[in-house]
């Protein structure tokens, strides 16, 4: 009898050890945790991956996580009935590296440090099914899903320097600020057969480009619309205005932003997708953006099947 009790005790202890290993990863082997949907619920928290120092999407404000993706992560966790935990992501050389290091494999120096879900991932079928030279799918280890926002490019300008911006051609004669090594940088530097290149000024980020506009170093700034909106909402930038121009030849003028999970965690993906779908359809997503003084656009994914009234509700017009 004592032998049976001893075996049963060892079995229970071994089971607990395995559960802890599954939830937290194996420290000795530096193995990533396999946090399935049920394990996440049992653990009581959701680790949401988002880029650090990336306002207005995700950043720290007075030592606390802030930004639209943080607010979305909190709402998702609330709907799941678990605690929200931020998983900060330092950008690597490309999106594929970020997905590998933070979603499905882990960085070779910290394989246990993985997010349960990653936000602000382009929802792009062409990227999702991209193949290498041998025909293998490059992103087969992840699932891109749940588009929650449509993003676009935007210019803000100083009306004391420019009457309006109807076309980027005005920047043949007026300096414009961009974040270095971004698509706006490449686009403007090569635009109109290089005639804008000498007027492009480079800055570490959009915030510093706006600072340069306040100093009179540039007449305008180009970036993602949410970045521009975030800066325009600040009192010190109240004199500046958003432009109405388009960007011919830029490639993608608008794109959908969604989420990513490891391909073996589809049950989690279905749950998250249902939550985000509800937030988009009932207008809560629009309200989250409005609370941060950001404009919201429903993803193209929804525009293909939502009726006009439903689309208007999703964008806060009803």
Beta strands, then each sheet from edge to edge (+ up, - down):
strand 1: 45-51
strand 2: 59-61
strand 3: 64-66
strand 4: 83-89
strand 5: 117-122
strand 6: 142-158
strand 7: 176-179
strand 8: 200-203
strand 9: 220-224
strand 10: 240-242
strand 11: 254-262
sheet 1: 4+ 1+ 5+ 11- 6+ 9- 7- 8-
sheet 2: 4+ 1+ 5+ 11- 6+ 10-
sheet 3: 2+ 3-
end
